[in-house]
Amino acid sequence: MRLAYITHPDCLRHEMGPHHPECPERVSVVHERLLAAGLLDFAHVHEAPLASVEQIARAHSTRHILELQAAAPQTGYATIDPDTCMNPYTWQAALRAAGAAVMATELVCAGQVDRAFCNIRPPGHHATRDAAMGFCFFNNVAVGMRHALDVLGLERVALIDFDVHHGNGSEDIFAGDDRVRMVSTFQSRLYPFSGEDPSADNLCNVALTPYSDGRALRQAVLEHWLPCLDDFRPQMLFISAGFDAHRDDDISQLGWRDDDYGWLTRELMAVSLRHCQGRVVSVLEGGYHLGALARSAERHVREMMAL
């Protein structure tokens, strides 16, 4: 499968202070792992463009965009919420992250590649239509999805979110949108403490019990996700790819292993072949143990490339 790999050096310049788990090294270790594994030798490598305000405004309110731009500091940090802040480079990095999702969507829809992986930060799935939160400023995958629906003319797209935290921002943006089917897993009773009661019929949320392992993930996929996706028959898959449910990642209490991410990705690629001509866009979300993140992302990308 032809894969586009999209990233940008600006994603390394955003940082939120020493010892913050959402650090620039997250992008670096994924890139270095894919490079060392030889996967980038077979990928179409692109630098992410800057998303336009018009593109972002399909998923976010103009007020949110303007307030975030105004909050960007010239020096130091500007606090957005207790664990989220901006430095002088955050605004540019956020535009690149959203722009990567738009570029990925266009490349896949145009048939230039079959699939795309966006190795970007800041992440996005906690960003609601009107607010930044939880390390997230713009909802990158939502910007890409709205581009597919509102600009490129797709009629049905699916969002798969396997980050350990509920994608409350994505749910806020897409709840009740019949063009979208969102399926997700997340640890129950974990930030942002939502999702166990889906807010609309187009959402399939499966909360996982703390200290459960990959067997619970596989049950959720086989019993809930796959029937939902097969019934919907999406024309394209979008993935919020968070790797923080890994057993080595102490931000959560789930016990997934490298092999679980490989199995999960294979199942999703099979869905894409059944319904979407293989078309998939995956966007990096969480994952804070650098070693586990790099290994799991490699498994994810390798399966996307069918290698």
C-alpha positions in Angstrom: 0.0 0.0 0.0 1.3 3.5 -0.9 1.6 5.5 2.3 2.1 9.3 2.8 4.1 10.2 5.9 3.5 13.8 6.9 5.3 15.8 9.6 7.0 19.1 10.1 9.9 20.5 12.2 7.5 23.2 13.6 5.8 20.4 15.6 9.0 20.1 17.6 9.1 23.8 18.6 5.9 23.7 20.6 6.5 22.7 24.2 4.7 23.2 27.5 7.6 23.3 30.0 10.1 20.9 31.4 8.9 17.4 32.3 5.5 17.9 30.5 4.5 14.5 29.1 3.3 15.9 25.8 6.9 16.7 24.7 8.6 17.3 21.4 10.5 14.1 21.7 7.2 12.2 21.0 7.4 13.2 17.3 11.2 12.6 17.2 11.1 9.0 18.5 8.4 8.0 16.1 10.3 9.5 13.2 13.6 7.8 14.2 11.9 4.5 14.8 10.2 4.5 11.3 13.5 5.6 9.7 15.5 2.9 11.5 13.0 0.3 10.5 13.3 1.3 6.8 9.6 2.1 6.5 10.2 5.7 5.4 12.2 4.3 2.4 8.8 3.1 1.0 6.7 6.1 2.0 5.9 9.4 0.3 7.3 11.9 2.7 5.8 15.3 2.9 6.1 18.4 5.1 2.8 19.6 6.6 1.4 22.8 5.2 -0.2 25.5 7.4 -3.9 25.0 7.7 -5.9 28.0 6.7 -8.4 29.7 9.0 -11.1 28.7 6.5 -10.1 25.0 6.8 -10.0 25.1 10.6 -13.3 26.9 10.8 -15.1 23.9 9.3 -14.5 22.2 12.7 -14.1 25.1 15.1 -15.9 28.3 15.8 -14.3 31.5 14.6 -14.3 32.8 18.1 -12.2 29.9 19.3 -9.7 30.4 16.5 -9.3 34.1 17.1 -9.1 33.7 20.9 -6.4 31.1 20.5 -4.4 33.2 18.1 -4.7 36.2 20.5 -3.5 34.0 23.4 -0.3 33.1 21.7 2.6 34.7 23.8 5.6 36.5 22.4 7.7 35.0 25.1 7.2 32.4 27.9 4.0 30.5 28.3 0.3 31.3 28.2 -1.9 29.0 30.2 -5.0 27.6 28.5 -6.0 25.1 31.2 -4.2 23.5 34.2 -2.2 21.1 31.9 -2.2 22.9 28.6 -0.3 26.0 27.6 1.1 27.8 24.6 4.7 29.0 23.9 5.6 31.4 21.1 5.7 28.5 18.6 2.5 26.7 19.5 0.2 28.6 17.1 2.4 27.7 14.1 2.7 24.1 15.3 -1.1 23.8 15.7 -1.6 25.1 12.2 0.9 22.5 10.8 -0.8 19.7 12.7 -4.2 20.6 11.3 -2.7 21.2 7.9 -1.2 17.7 7.9 -4.6 16.2 8.3 -5.9 18.3 5.4 -3.0 17.3 3.2 -3.4 13.7 4.1 -7.1 13.8 3.2 -6.4 15.4 -0.2 -3.6 13.0 -1.1 -5.7 9.9 -0.2 -8.9 11.2 -1.9 -7.0 12.1 -5.0 -5.6 8.6 -5.2 -2.0 9.8 -5.0 -1.5 7.4 -2.0 -3.7 4.8 -0.4 -3.2 5.8 3.2 -1.5 8.5 5.2 0.1 8.8 8.7 0.5 12.2 10.3 3.3 12.3 12.8 2.4 15.6 14.3 1.8 17.5 17.5 0.1 19.1 19.3 -2.6 16.4 19.4 -6.2 17.3 18.8 -9.0 15.0 19.9 -9.9 16.8 23.2 -10.3 20.2 21.3 -14.0 20.9 21.1 -15.7 23.2 18.6 -15.2 26.1 21.0 -12.3 25.3 23.3 -8.8 24.0 23.6 -8.0 21.5 26.4 -6.1 18.4 27.4 -2.9 19.2 25.5 -5.0 19.9 22.3 -5.7 23.2 20.5 -7.3 22.3 17.2 -9.0 19.0 16.5 -6.7 17.9 13.7 -8.6 14.8 12.6 -11.9 16.7 12.7 -10.4 19.4 10.4 -9.4 16.6 7.9 -12.8 14.9 8.1 -14.7 18.1 7.5 -12.5 18.8 4.5 -13.4 15.4 3.1 -17.1 15.9 3.7 -17.5 19.6 2.9 -14.9 20.2 0.2 -14.1 16.9 -1.4 -17.7 15.6 -1.5 -17.5 12.4 0.5 -20.8 11.3 2.0 -19.8 8.9 4.8 -16.6 8.8 6.8 -15.8 6.9 10.0 -13.6 8.1 12.9 -11.8 5.4 15.0 -10.3 6.7 18.2 -8.2 4.2 20.2 -6.5 6.8 22.5 -6.8 5.8 26.2 -8.7 9.1 26.8 -12.2 9.7 25.5 -12.1 11.9 22.4 -14.6 14.4 23.9 -13.7 17.1 21.4 -14.4 14.8 18.4 -17.7 13.8 20.0 -18.6 17.4 20.5 -17.9 18.2 16.9 -19.6 15.2 15.2 -22.4 14.1 17.6 -25.6 13.9 15.5 -23.8 14.3 12.1 -25.3 11.4 10.1 -22.4 11.6 7.7 -20.0 10.4 10.4 -19.8 7.2 12.5 -17.4 7.5 15.4 -16.2 4.4 17.3 -13.9 4.6 20.2 -12.4 2.8 23.2 -11.0 4.6 26.3 -10.4 3.9 30.0 -13.4 4.5 32.1 -13.2 7.1 34.9 -10.2 8.7 33.3 -9.7 12.3 32.0 -11.9 13.9 30.6 -14.4 11.8 32.6 -16.9 11.6 29.7 -18.0 9.3 26.9 -19.6 6.4 28.8 -23.0 7.7 27.8 -22.8 8.6 24.1 -24.5 11.9 23.3 -25.9 10.8 19.9 -26.8 7.7 17.9 -23.9 8.0 15.5 -21.4 7.3 18.3 -20.2 3.8 19.4 -18.2 4.4 22.7 -16.8 1.4 24.6 -15.4 2.3 28.0 -12.8 -0.2 29.2 -12.3 -1.1 32.9 -9.0 0.0 34.5 -6.4 -2.7 34.6 -8.0 -4.6 31.7 -5.7 -5.7 28.9 -5.7 -6.3 25.1 -8.4 -9.0 25.4 -10.9 -6.3 26.4 -9.9 -4.2 23.4 -10.3 -7.2 21.0 -13.8 -7.9 22.4 -14.8 -4.3 22.0 -13.6 -4.3 18.4 -15.1 -7.6 17.4 -18.5 -7.2 19.2 -19.1 -3.5 18.8 -16.8 -1.6 16.4 -16.8 -4.0 13.4 -20.6 -4.5 13.2 -21.1 -0.7 13.5 -18.5 0.1 10.8 -19.8 -2.7 8.5 -23.3 -1.4 8.8 -22.3 2.2 8.0 -20.0 1.3 5.1 -17.8 4.4 5.2 -16.1 5.7 2.2 -12.9 6.6 4.2 -11.5 5.9 7.6 -9.9 8.4 9.9 -8.0 7.3 12.9 -7.2 9.2 16.1 -4.1 7.1 16.9 -3.3 7.4 20.6 -0.8 4.9 22.0 -1.2 5.7 25.7 -3.2 2.6 26.6 0.1 0.7 26.5 1.1 -1.2 29.6 4.3 0.8 29.8 2.6 4.2 29.8 1.8 5.3 33.3 -0.7 8.0 32.2 -3.3 5.2 32.3 -4.1 1.8 33.8 -4.7 -0.2 30.7 -2.4 -3.1 29.7 -2.2 -3.1 25.9 1.0 -4.5 24.3 2.7 -3.8 21.0 1.0 -6.8 19.4 -2.4 -5.3 20.3 -1.8 -2.2 18.2 -0.7 -4.4 15.3 -3.8 -6.6 15.6 -6.1 -3.5 15.9 -4.6 -1.9 12.9 -4.9 -5.0 10.8 -8.6 -5.2 11.6 -9.1 -1.6 10.7 -7.2 -2.0 7.4 -9.5 -4.9 6.6 -12.5 -2.7 7.1 -10.9 -0.1 4.8 -10.5 -2.8 2.1 -14.1 -3.9 2.4 -15.7 -0.5 2.2 -13.2 2.3 1.3 -10.8 1.0 -1.4 -8.2 1.0 1.4 -8.4 4.7 2.1 -7.2 5.6 5.5 -5.8 8.7 7.3 -4.3 8.2 10.7 -3.3 11.1 12.9 -1.1 10.8 16.0 -2.8 11.6 19.3 -1.5 10.4 22.7 1.4 8.2 23.8 3.8 9.4 26.5 6.2 6.5 27.2 8.6 7.2 24.5 9.8 3.6 23.9 6.3 2.2 23.9 5.1 5.0 21.6 7.8 4.4 19.1 7.3 0.6 19.0 3.5 0.8 18.8 3.6 3.5 16.1 5.9 1.4 14.1 3.5 -1.6 14.3 0.6 0.7 13.3 2.4 2.1 10.3 3.8 -1.3 9.2 0.3 -2.7 9.1 -1.0 0.4 7.3 1.6 -0.3 4.6 0.8 -4.0 4.6 4.5 -4.9 5.2 
